[in-house]
Amino acid sequence: MKDRILNCIRESAKVKESILNSQEIVSNIQNIVGYSVDVFKRGGKILLCGNGGSASDAQHIAAELSGRFFKERRPLFAEALHVNTSFITAVANDYGYDHIYSRMVEAAGKKLDILIGISTSGNSKNVVNAILKAKKIGMLTVGFTGESSCEMDQICDTMIKIPSINTPRIQEGHILVGHIICQLIEEELF
């Protein structure tokens, strides 16, 4: 069992090393932070969505921004789109699960806000539909996925593609990048 534990840690470290050495990921993080700072200065917001563990990551990142990361400061408007279970179940029942996020983007999203869609496959239909709706509104769309080619590659303005096909390693990379974004937004604004 010890060897399996060490292998998991090595796999995670290898993915993080690949992130560290990816000029594209580092540049995209810088761009996301810069745009996010501008959005918050204008009184805008960041909306996030995902399924399962990616929904948890969306909620985690939103909480770091709307609560605090390191600094005592004013809250920033960031929200995960799945936190209203009555809304989710009503829309899933009336329109179908593929529309749960696009309906909330339509209700809450404004031009020049940001939508971060998190999907390890990059093909989750409800996340893809939310991105398409956000683009129609004029929001900046950011995708967090794994390394495989996916539908989100074609529709997002900016992509964070974690260099792995292993779902747990991709999710670990997403939360690492999410934490970096939260920290840098906070440092830039406060």
C-alpha positions as CSV (number, residue, x, y, z in Angstrom):
1,M,0.0,0.0,0.0
2,K,2.8,2.4,0.8
3,D,4.1,2.1,-2.8
4,R,0.6,3.0,-4.2
5,I,0.4,6.0,-1.9
6,L,3.9,7.2,-3.1
7,N,2.8,6.6,-6.7
8,C,-0.2,8.8,-6.3
9,I,1.9,11.6,-4.8
10,R,4.5,11.2,-7.6
11,E,1.8,11.4,-10.2
12,S,0.4,14.6,-8.6
13,A,3.8,16.1,-8.4
14,K,4.6,15.3,-12.0
15,V,1.4,17.1,-13.2
16,K,2.2,20.1,-11.1
17,E,5.8,20.1,-12.5
18,S,4.2,20.1,-16.0
19,I,2.0,23.0,-15.0
20,L,5.0,24.9,-13.7
21,N,6.8,24.4,-17.0
22,S,3.9,25.4,-19.2
23,Q,4.2,28.9,-20.5
24,E,0.7,28.7,-21.9
25,I,-0.9,27.9,-18.6
26,V,1.2,30.5,-16.8
27,S,0.3,33.1,-19.4
28,N,-3.4,32.2,-19.3
29,I,-3.4,32.5,-15.5
30,Q,-2.0,36.0,-15.8
31,N,-4.7,36.9,-18.3
32,I,-7.5,35.5,-16.2
33,V,-6.2,37.4,-13.1
34,G,-5.8,40.7,-15.1
35,Y,-9.3,40.5,-16.5
36,S,-10.8,39.4,-13.2
37,V,-9.3,42.4,-11.4
38,D,-10.8,44.7,-14.0
39,V,-14.2,43.0,-13.7
40,F,-14.2,43.4,-9.9
41,K,-13.1,47.0,-10.1
42,R,-16.1,47.7,-12.4
43,G,-18.4,46.0,-9.9
44,G,-18.8,42.8,-12.0
45,K,-18.7,39.2,-11.0
46,I,-17.4,35.8,-11.6
47,L,-19.8,32.8,-12.0
48,L,-18.5,29.3,-11.9
49,C,-20.0,25.9,-12.8
50,G,-19.1,22.2,-12.9
51,N,-20.5,18.7,-12.1
52,G,-19.5,16.5,-9.1
53,G,-16.0,17.2,-8.0
54,S,-15.8,20.1,-10.5
55,A,-18.9,21.6,-8.8
56,S,-17.1,21.3,-5.5
57,D,-14.1,23.1,-7.1
58,A,-16.4,25.8,-8.5
59,Q,-17.9,26.4,-5.0
60,H,-14.5,26.3,-3.4
61,I,-13.0,29.0,-5.7
62,A,-16.2,31.1,-5.3
63,A,-15.9,30.9,-1.6
64,E,-12.3,32.0,-1.6
65,L,-13.2,35.1,-3.6
66,S,-16.5,36.0,-1.9
67,G,-15.2,35.2,1.6
68,R,-11.5,35.8,1.8
69,F,-8.2,34.1,0.8
70,F,-5.5,35.6,3.0
71,K,-6.5,39.2,3.5
72,E,-9.2,40.8,5.6
73,R,-11.0,42.7,2.8
74,R,-14.4,43.3,1.3
75,P,-16.1,40.4,-0.3
76,L,-15.9,39.9,-4.1
77,F,-19.0,38.8,-6.1
78,A,-18.3,35.2,-7.1
79,E,-20.8,32.4,-7.1
80,A,-21.1,28.8,-8.0
81,L,-24.2,28.3,-10.1
82,H,-25.3,25.0,-8.4
83,V,-25.8,26.3,-4.9
84,N,-29.6,26.9,-5.2
85,T,-30.9,23.3,-5.3
86,S,-34.5,24.3,-5.7
87,F,-33.5,26.2,-8.9
88,I,-31.4,23.3,-10.1
89,T,-34.1,20.7,-9.6
90,A,-36.9,23.0,-11.1
91,V,-34.9,23.7,-14.2
92,A,-33.8,20.1,-14.6
93,N,-37.4,19.0,-14.3
94,D,-38.8,21.6,-16.6
95,Y,-36.1,22.0,-19.2
96,G,-33.6,19.2,-18.7
97,Y,-30.3,18.8,-16.8
98,D,-28.4,20.2,-19.8
99,H,-29.9,23.6,-19.2
100,I,-29.4,24.1,-15.4
101,Y,-26.4,26.4,-15.8
102,S,-27.3,28.2,-18.9
103,R,-30.6,29.4,-17.3
104,M,-28.7,30.8,-14.3
105,V,-26.1,32.4,-16.6
106,E,-29.0,34.1,-18.4
107,A,-30.5,35.2,-15.1
108,A,-27.3,36.5,-13.4
109,G,-24.7,37.1,-16.1
110,K,-24.0,40.5,-17.5
111,K,-21.8,41.7,-20.3
112,L,-18.1,41.7,-19.3
113,D,-18.7,39.4,-16.3
114,I,-16.7,36.1,-16.3
115,L,-17.9,32.5,-16.4
116,I,-15.5,29.8,-15.4
117,G,-16.7,26.4,-16.6
118,I,-14.9,23.4,-15.0
119,S,-15.1,20.0,-16.6
120,T,-12.3,17.4,-16.6
121,S,-13.5,16.1,-20.0
122,G,-14.4,19.5,-21.4
123,N,-17.5,18.0,-22.9
124,S,-20.1,18.3,-20.1
125,K,-23.2,19.4,-21.9
126,N,-24.6,21.6,-19.1
127,V,-21.3,23.4,-18.8
128,V,-20.9,23.8,-22.6
129,N,-24.4,25.3,-22.8
130,A,-23.6,27.7,-20.0
131,I,-20.5,28.9,-21.9
132,L,-22.5,29.3,-25.1
133,K,-25.1,31.4,-23.2
134,A,-22.3,33.5,-21.6
135,K,-20.7,34.2,-24.9
136,K,-24.1,35.4,-26.3
137,I,-24.4,37.8,-23.3
138,G,-20.8,39.1,-23.9
139,M,-19.2,37.5,-20.9
140,L,-15.5,36.3,-20.9
141,T,-15.5,32.5,-20.8
142,V,-12.8,30.5,-19.1
143,G,-12.6,26.7,-19.3
144,F,-10.8,24.4,-16.9
145,T,-10.3,21.0,-18.4
146,G,-7.7,18.2,-18.9
147,E,-5.3,17.8,-21.7
148,S,-7.6,16.0,-24.2
149,S,-9.2,17.8,-27.1
150,C,-12.7,18.8,-26.2
151,E,-15.8,20.9,-27.1
152,M,-14.8,23.6,-24.7
153,D,-11.5,24.2,-26.6
154,Q,-13.6,25.6,-29.5
155,I,-15.9,27.9,-27.5
156,C,-13.9,29.3,-24.5
157,D,-12.0,32.6,-24.7
158,T,-9.3,31.2,-22.4
159,M,-8.4,27.6,-21.4
160,I,-6.6,26.1,-18.5
161,K,-5.8,22.6,-19.7
162,I,-4.2,20.6,-17.0
163,P,-1.6,18.2,-18.6
164,S,-3.2,14.9,-17.6
165,I,-6.0,12.5,-18.6
166,N,-6.4,11.2,-15.0
167,T,-9.5,12.8,-13.4
168,P,-8.1,13.2,-9.8
169,R,-4.8,14.7,-11.1
170,I,-6.8,17.1,-13.3
171,Q,-9.0,18.2,-10.4
172,E,-5.9,18.7,-8.2
173,G,-4.5,20.9,-10.9
174,H,-7.7,22.9,-11.2
175,I,-7.7,23.7,-7.5
176,L,-4.0,24.7,-7.6
177,V,-4.7,27.1,-10.5
178,G,-7.9,28.3,-8.8
179,H,-6.0,29.1,-5.6
180,I,-3.3,30.9,-7.6
181,I,-6.0,33.0,-9.3
182,C,-7.7,33.8,-6.0
183,Q,-4.4,34.8,-4.3
184,L,-3.3,37.0,-7.1
185,I,-6.7,38.7,-7.5
186,E,-6.7,39.5,-3.8
187,E,-3.1,40.8,-3.9
188,E,-3.8,43.0,-6.9
189,L,-7.0,44.5,-5.6
190,F,-6.1,44.8,-1.9
